[in-house]
Amino acid sequence: MAPSAETEYGDNVEVPDNKSRVTVVGSGNWGSVAAKLIASNTLKLSSFHDEVRMWVFEEVLPSGEKLSEVINQTNENVKYLPGIKLGRNVVAVPDLEHAVRDANMLVFVTPHQFMEGICSRLVGKIREDAEAISLIKGMEVKMEGPCMISTLITEQLGINCCVLMGANIANEIAVEKFSEATVGYRENKEIAEKWVRLFSTAYFMVSACQDVEGVELCGTLKNVVAIAAGFVDGLEMGNNTKARQLFLDTTMLSTFNFCLHLTVYMITFFESCGVADLITTCLGGRNRKCADAFARNGGKRSFDELESEMLQGQKLQGVSTAKEVYEVLRHRGWLELFPLFTTVHEICIGRLPPTAIVEYSQS
Ligand SMILES: NC(=O)c1ccc[n+]([C@@H]2O[C@H](COP(=O)([O-])OP(=O)(O)OC[C@H]3O[C@@H](n4cnc5c(N)ncnc54)[C@H](O)[C@@H]3O)[C@@H](O)[C@H]2O)c1
């Protein structure tokens, strides 16, 4: 499906188009910031079309207006990133097929639980030469084992998929506070460098690393670690306990990565997607915040309740990832090898009290 133009006889013919067209699939907090970063670069880089389409999961705002229409009128995502101009060249599109049509660079950035449905709607609807990148943290667990989101995209859509992860709290990057990120790629370094150019700004420094699994797993698992950190904070255990906790968690995270993908490299942990992301998320992210509230309430208020009260439509990833990781461990007979992940899941579902996180650390 290459771009086409109408001839003077009314026929549609394919036209050569050397410039890349970018669509961002997702328009939450990080999705909107990604669109802003990309849009500032497509205006400057001659190898890209200026326009950046952003697929919006349509919602009706309390005012009765449609979110996509308000974004296009105000150039702001008033629900998920209020107060930040996205760039005049960002166009909100509520129709998924229309949003991806013509694009050869697809940026996926929705909560991971929606990706299977989104991919199945996109089969046969995207350009054959499309390249993808996933900014999504999370995994799908199937009978045959865990499936990272980049793999899901590649398998369902038949396209190559890189990943971008890092110590990236969206609201901070939105106001242009300095941050770094890592693009994980499989083989094609040229494509990775194209993604690096598309995302890099003076305040967002991006580098490439040939380790898709390592980069993606770091980004995914750190949300479970952040839940553990939130429990320790909510129990007011202090910084020494939290440091010990984080040390244990980091060790377990890296071991799990190796066990799952023997190809994962140690050096990846020292990229922005590794230890730096872990620290940021355990200090300031939404998973830590909700887990803190969960522990303060002695586990009596569910994560679903806290999510809808504290996040206003944004999604928690750590709780569902903990469940998915638990399923992987159970399936492989590894539950006892990874007590942190097991304990976090059992606390989240109310099988253990929040204090179990400290007992686990002490043992
Ligand atoms: N926010 C951050 O700071 C941050 C940073 C790095 C990575 N991430 C990752 O980026 C991904 C997207 O997070 P976000 O912060 O942009 O989203 P978000 O949690 O802010 O927003 C939720 C989004 O999901 C959409 N949605 C709701 N129901 C839907 C449905 N049924 N189908 C499809 N979409 C639906 C909403 O419209 C909204 O756009 C996640 O994997 C997250 O872990 C987020």
Ligand as a Chemical Component Dictionary entry (heavy atoms), coordinates in Angstrom:
data_LIG
# 
_chem_comp.id                   LIG 
_chem_comp.type                 NON-POLYMER 
_chem_comp.pdbx_formal_charge   0 
_chem_comp.three_letter_code    LIG 
# 
loop_
_chem_comp_atom.comp_id 
_chem_comp_atom.atom_id 
_chem_comp_atom.alt_atom_id 
_chem_comp_atom.type_symbol 
_chem_comp_atom.charge 
_chem_comp_atom.model_Cartn_x 
_chem_comp_atom.model_Cartn_y 
_chem_comp_atom.model_Cartn_z 
_chem_comp_atom.pdbx_ordinal 
LIG N1  N1  N 0  3.686  7.521  31.119 1  
LIG C1  C1  C 0  4.983  7.297  31.229 2  
LIG O1  O1  O 0  5.687  8.027  31.936 3  
LIG C2  C2  C 0  5.614  6.173  30.458 4  
LIG C3  C3  C 0  6.999  6.187  30.274 5  
LIG C4  C4  C 0  7.598  5.175  29.566 6  
LIG C5  C5  C 0  6.824  4.145  29.043 7  
LIG N2  N2  N 1  5.484  4.138  29.232 8  
LIG C6  C6  C 0  4.727  3.032  28.629 9  
LIG O2  O2  O 0  4.008  3.542  27.516 10 
LIG C7  C7  C 0  2.832  2.764  27.297 11 
LIG C8  C8  C 0  1.642  3.690  27.139 12 
LIG O3  O3  O 0  1.479  4.431  28.308 13 
LIG P1  P1  P 0  0.865  5.902  28.326 14 
LIG O4  O4  O 0  1.472  6.554  29.526 15 
LIG O5  O5  O -1 1.060  6.588  27.025 16 
LIG O6  O6  O 0  -0.696 5.615  28.500 17 
LIG P2  P2  P 0  -1.683 6.119  29.675 18 
LIG O7  O7  O 0  -1.707 5.119  30.775 19 
LIG O8  O8  O 0  -1.351 7.540  30.013 20 
LIG O9  O9  O 0  -3.088 6.191  28.958 21 
LIG C9  C9  C 0  -3.907 5.106  28.692 22 
LIG C10 C10 C 0  -4.197 5.116  27.205 23 
LIG O10 O10 O 0  -4.922 3.935  26.879 24 
LIG C11 C11 C 0  -5.979 4.298  26.009 25 
LIG N3  N3  N 0  -7.023 3.284  26.073 26 
LIG C12 C12 C 0  -7.963 3.109  27.031 27 
LIG N4  N4  N 0  -8.755 2.055  26.703 28 
LIG C13 C13 C 0  -8.285 1.576  25.518 29 
LIG C14 C14 C 0  -8.655 0.501  24.676 30 
LIG N5  N5  N 0  -9.662 -0.308 24.978 31 
LIG N6  N6  N 0  -7.942 0.282  23.548 32 
LIG C15 C15 C 0  -6.874 1.058  23.238 33 
LIG N7  N7  N 0  -6.482 2.102  23.983 34 
LIG C16 C16 C 0  -7.169 2.349  25.127 35 
LIG C17 C17 C 0  -6.407 5.652  26.508 36 
LIG O11 O11 O 0  -7.143 6.329  25.532 37 
LIG C18 C18 C 0  -5.053 6.291  26.753 38 
LIG O12 O12 O 0  -4.542 6.815  25.559 39 
LIG C19 C19 C 0  2.741  1.808  28.479 40 
LIG O13 O13 O 0  3.227  0.550  28.109 41 
LIG C20 C20 C 0  3.665  2.411  29.517 42 
LIG O14 O14 O 0  4.240  1.432  30.372 43 
LIG C21 C21 C 0  4.856  5.139  29.899 44 
# 
loop_
_chem_comp_bond.comp_id 
_chem_comp_bond.atom_id_1 
_chem_comp_bond.atom_id_2 
_chem_comp_bond.value_order 
_chem_comp_bond.pdbx_ordinal 
LIG N1  C1  SING 1  
LIG C1  O1  DOUB 2  
LIG C1  C2  SING 3  
LIG C2  C3  SING 4  
LIG C2  C21 DOUB 5  
LIG C3  C4  DOUB 6  
LIG C4  C5  SING 7  
LIG C5  N2  DOUB 8  
LIG N2  C6  SING 9  
LIG N2  C21 SING 10 
LIG C6  O2  SING 11 
LIG C6  C20 SING 12 
LIG O2  C7  SING 13 
LIG C7  C8  SING 14 
LIG C7  C19 SING 15 
LIG C8  O3  SING 16 
LIG O3  P1  SING 17 
LIG P1  O4  DOUB 18 
LIG P1  O5  SING 19 
LIG P1  O6  SING 20 
LIG O6  P2  SING 21 
LIG P2  O7  DOUB 22 
LIG P2  O8  SING 23 
LIG P2  O9  SING 24 
LIG O9  C9  SING 25 
LIG C9  C10 SING 26 
LIG C10 O10 SING 27 
LIG C10 C18 SING 28 
LIG O10 C11 SING 29 
LIG C11 N3  SING 30 
LIG C11 C17 SING 31 
LIG N3  C12 SING 32 
LIG N3  C16 SING 33 
LIG C12 N4  DOUB 34 
LIG N4  C13 SING 35 
LIG C13 C14 SING 36 
LIG C13 C16 DOUB 37 
LIG C14 N5  SING 38 
LIG C14 N6  DOUB 39 
LIG N6  C15 SING 40 
LIG C15 N7  DOUB 41 
LIG N7  C16 SING 42 
LIG C17 O11 SING 43 
LIG C17 C18 SING 44 
LIG C18 O12 SING 45 
LIG C19 O13 SING 46 
LIG C19 C20 SING 47 
LIG C20 O14 SING 48 
# 
